[in-house]
Amino acid sequence: MLTIARELADKIIAHAWADHPDEACGVIAGPLGSDRPERFVPMENAERSPTFYRFDSVEQLKVWREMDDRDEEPVVIYHSHTSTEAYPSRTDVSYAAEPNAHYVLVSTADPDDVQFRSFRIVDGVITEEPVEIVG
């Protein structure tokens, strides 16, 4: 289960809308081994695409080094889908390299029904998990 503060969920959704019609992406860092998402880190979609996202490699290295320096890890890795449901694509699964992360997807396909879903992706296997938004 992903437990996340309403403020952080709202920031992910706001980022998704700000980058729409392109996919938005980023991470929420938290203390190593805590499974607590705490620090919102929006990132640039290097692809600037409505159907695909990729972290900029220089920015990703900087963010991951910063997390290492702060004894953090990526608790949540998020991105948006702009015209499809919030479910991992084959490409999303192929890029899922953090087995302990919650992969959050937000769909901005329907402005009246924004989907916010979380998945674990380990060894190519997708498992949807409940999301509890607190606060």
Secondary structure as UniProt FT lines:
FT   STRAND          2..5
FT   HELIX           6..19
FT   TURN            20..21
FT   STRAND          25..31
FT   TURN            32..34
FT   STRAND          39..43
FT   TURN            46..47
FT   HELIX           57..69
FT   TURN            70..71
FT   STRAND          72..81
FT   HELIX           90..95
FT   TURN            99..100
FT   STRAND          102..107
FT   TURN            111..112
FT   STRAND          115..122
FT   TURN            123..124
FT   STRAND          125..129
FT   STRAND          131..134
//
